[in-house]
Amino acid sequence: MWNKLRNEPVNKTGYIKRIIAYGIDWYLGSVLSSLPLILLYMSLHKDAVYIPQQLSIFKGYYQVIAGVLSLSVAFVYYVVLPIIWKGQTVGKKLLGLKIVNDNYQEVNVKQLIIRQVIMILVEGSIYTCSNMFHQLVNVLTGYNIASIWNKVGLVITILSGILVIVLKSKKSLHDIVSHTLVVDIKSEDYKNMLLSIEKKNKKQNKKMKKRFA
């Protein structure tokens, strides 16, 4: 498998663009996933001034409600939005990037769900929604696994970043698992790849027509 990954085509998508897009999505996703917690707490405590992003500030079943609402908003931003925008989050859309499959064709819903959920829940130890998920698991199970999970997630995140630098395809761990990659839709390489796919499809269609003529 490692040899196959090392021999994949070169992806010339710039690191700076990816980092900026990542930062935008991290910030917007964090703000949006925090909103349900803030609004719910403010509705219960009219005099609230400072609201920590911790489920422990709530009592009883409000902890579960706050956690579920926060994760629901995060799911819409990180999963539903890229499905609607065909492989783009807000950050990627602004920077002209896109998630495609290994063959540079449109990514399917299953791939997006696998990719984005893994990114958030397994790798995303720095994501607010990931931290919220860990806290919710603590509340539901009664076991304090958040600290351990965060450390493991951070190690996996670092490993994923190293893979982006080392591999010619610039695939992260969640790209490898979901068979996707991030491309620059404005680059000549991507445009040429699309033309190549289009020509290949036309040839296949001609062969099929001749076969059934």
N, C-alpha and C positions, 0 to 999 in steps of 0.2 A: 504493500500500500504506500509506503514512504517513497519508494522509487517512482511510483505512478504520480504522486503529488509533485515530486521534484522535476518530472519531465513534462508537466502541463505547460501550455502556452504562456508566454510572458504577458502579464497584465500591466499596462503602463499607467494605470490610474494613480494620480499623485497622492502621496501620503498626507500632504498638508490639507488637501480638500477633504480627505476622509476624516482627519482629526477634527477639522472645523465642523463638518456635518455631525460627527459623533458628539461634539460639545453642544451643539444646538439641540440635538435630540435629548441629550442627557438633561440639559437645563429645562427645556419645555416639558419633558416627561416628568421630571421631578416636581415642577411647579403644579402641573395638572393633577398628578396623583396625590399631592398633598392637600389639594383644595377640599375634597370630601371630608377629610379629617378636621380641617380648620373650620369649615362651615358647620359641621355637626357639633363641634365643641362650642362654637360661638352661640349656637342655638340653645345649648344647654347651660351656658355660662355667659350671661349678657355682659358681665364686667371683665371678660377675659382680655388680657393685653398681650401676653407672651404664650404661644402655644407650641410646646415641643412636639416633634414628629414621633411620638411614642403612643402605642395603643394603651399603655398603662395609665394614661391620664383619664381614661374612661373607666366606668364601672360596669360590671356584669356583661350582659349581651351587647352593650354598646361597643365593646371592644371588637366583637366579631363584625358588627354592622359597619364600623369605621374601616376595618381591614378589608372587607369584601368590596365596599364602595371604592376605596382607593385602588385596589387591584383591578376593578372593573374599568375604571377610567384609564389606567395604564394599559390594559388590554386593548382598549379602543385605539389609543394613540400608537402603540408599538406593533399591533397585529392587524386590527381592522383597517386602519388608515393605509398601510402599505398594500393591503389587498385591494382596496378601492383605487388607489393610485398606481397599481401595477408595479410594485417593487420599490416604491419611494416613500420615505418619511418626509417630514417637513425639512429637516436638515439636508437630506439627500436631494430633495427637489430644488432647494435654494442653491446647492452647489453643483447641480447637474449630474448627480450620481444616481445609480439604479442597481437594484438587486436582480440578477438574472440567473438562469440555471447554468450548469457546466457547459452547455452548448450555445450559450449566449442568446438563448430564446427566452420567451416570457416565463417567469417563475410561476409555479402553480400554488394554489392555496395551501396545500399540505406542506410544501417546502417552506413557505413563509411562516406558517404557524410553528413548525419545528424550529426554524432558525431564530425567530424572534423570542419565542418562549425560552429556548436554551440560553440565548443571550441575556435575557433578563433574570431568569430564576437560577441558572447555574453559574454563568460567568459574571453576571452583573452585580457584584458585591457592592459597587459604588452607586448603584441605582437606588433611589428612594423606594420605588415599588418593590425591589428585591428585598430590601430591609423590612418593608411592611409585610411581605410574604413570610419572612422568617419569624417576625413577631406574631403573626396570625397563627402559624404552626405552633409556636410556644403556647399561645392562649388555648388552642384546641387540644393539644396533647398534654400540656402541663410540664413539658420538658424544655429546659433552656438550651436550645440547640443553635440559637442565633449566632453566638460568639464563634463557635466552631465552624459553622456554615460560612460565615463571613470570611474567615481566614482561608478556608478551602477555596471559596469563590475567588478570592483575591489572587491566589496562586494560579488558578485556572485562567483568570483574566490576563495575567502576566504572560502565561504560556501562549495564550491566543494571540497576544500582541507580538510575541517573538515569531510566531508562525507567519504573520502578515509580512514581517520584515525578511524572513528567511526564504519563503516560497516565492517562486517567480510569478505565480498566479495571484499572490497577495491574499490568500485565503486565511481567514481566521478559523478557530476551532469550530464555531457554529456554522461556518460556510462548508467546512469539510463534512460535517455530519449531515447537513441538509442538501449537499451537492449544489451549492450556489456560489456566486462571486459578485463582487461589487465592481461596476464598470463606470467609466466616464462617458455619458451618452453623446458628448460633444466631440469626442476624440475620433480621429481618422481610423484608428484601429477598430473601434466598435462599429463605425459606419461600414468599413470594408468587410467586417465579419458578417454584418447583416446582409450585405450584397451577396456574399458568398453563400449564405444560407438560402437566400432567395433563388439564386441560380441553381443550387442543388435541388431545391423543391420543384422548380420548373422542369428540370431534367427527369426527376422521378415521375412527375405528372405526365410527361410526354411518353415515358416508357409504359405507364399504366394504360394510357389511351391506346397505344399501339397494341398492347397485349389483348385488350378487349374490343378492338376495332373489328 
